[in-house]
């Protein structure tokens, strides 16, 4: 079963600046410093672009995780999509959308994921992963909005 959630982050930054921060490997690493996340393959610094991949290594729940994501769609500065091509999820898709506002911009993150392991995975999705991932995305958004 696929789980999804939406997070909205308001920022005083213009949409193009927030868009570039959201695709910055360096900014992502700063936002995930608590997990010890590292970019270990593909694009490992600077801005990631359409069709490019990055492999992340981190520790979540005390477990080492490796995940490779590809930017599958990009329309600067309105929207881009990253999707897992290898990693711990059966499926993982993250849509990043940016809109101008009177005071700056709003970033909307739409995340869909499916855990592996059938029924056990569905239980973990509902009890743990949904809240955990949503918190990571909220914290990341607040970090980017504050840069």
C-alpha positions, 0 to 999 in steps of 0.5 A: 500500500502506498502512503502519501503526505503533503508538507507546505513551507513558507519562505521569504526567499523567491521561488527560484532561490528556494528551488535551487536550495531544494536541489542543492546536495550541500543544503540537503546534507546540512538539513540532514546533519543529525542522520550523518547523511552523506552523498557517496555517488553520482552528484555529490555536491552542488546542484543536481539536475534533470536525469542525474542521480545521487546515492545517499548513505545515512543511519536511520533507526540505528540502521545504515541505509543506502538510497539512490535517487534520480531527478525524473522531471524538472521545470525550473523554477516551478517543480521537480521530482526525485524518485528512488531507483535503488534503496530500502523502499519498494517505491519512493517519489518526492514532488517538489513544487514552488509558488511565488507569494506576496512575501516570497514563496511557498514550497510544497512537498508531496511524498509517496512511498511504499515499504517492502515486506508485504503486510509487515511493511504496511504495518511499519508504514502506518506506525513509524515510517509515515510520521518519521518521514513527514518530520524529516521533510518538515525539518528539511523545509524549515532549514531551507526556508531559513537559509 
